Amino acid sequence: MFLKGILGKEIIKRSEQSFSLNGMINPTFQNVGTSPVMVDGRILESGDTFYMDCPNVILTNAISIQFTGTSAQSKLLYCHFVRLEEKEGC
């Protein structure tokens, strides 16, 4: 049996001490800016991707996202994820 899911996207342009992963399945972070960014303790340079492989788990926690470059560098981090589709009548 397959569950129905919806592809979601967050665009992050500033540091966040507590970025919520609540309800996300398999979030993937891609640094498309020029500023390095630390995602949950892992540095992503421009063009790098960080994939969380948790296909059977719906996340409920939060992580730290910290841009580490200069103010002149662009800060742009994409987060794509899946959320379960809400069932009617639940």
C-alpha positions, -999 to +999 in steps of 0.1 A: +000+000+000+013+034-009+006+066+011-001+099-007+024+127-002+029+162-012+063+177-023+071+208-004+098+235-005+112+260+019+136+288+008+159+298+036+178+332+033+190+338+068+203+318+098+179+300+120+187+285+153+157+262+153+145+253+118+115+231+121+115+197+104+081+189+118+061+167+095+088+164+069+099+131+052+134+129+036+143+166+036+170+176+012+190+208+015+208+224-014+230+255-011+223+275-043+238+307-029+275+318-027+278+318+011+287+286+029+260+273+053+262+249+082+232+226+083+230+206+116+268+208+120+276+200+083+292+227+061+276+230+026+296+250+001+279+266-029+263+237-050+265+211-022+235+190-012+227+173+022+201+145+020+184+130+050+175+094+042+146+085+065+118+071+042+097+056+069+099+084+094+080+117+098+104+141+115+093+162+146+125+180+156+143+212+146+179+218+135+203+247+133+210+265+100+239+290+101+252+309+071+290+315+076+300+337+047+305+374+044+275+398+041+283+403+004+278+367-004+243+355-013+225+333+012+201+309-004+194+274+008+166+252-007+149+226+014+127+201-005+107+174+014+076+152+013+046+157+037+018+131+040-014+142+024-041+149+049-070+124+048-105+138+048-125+130+079-095+125+101 
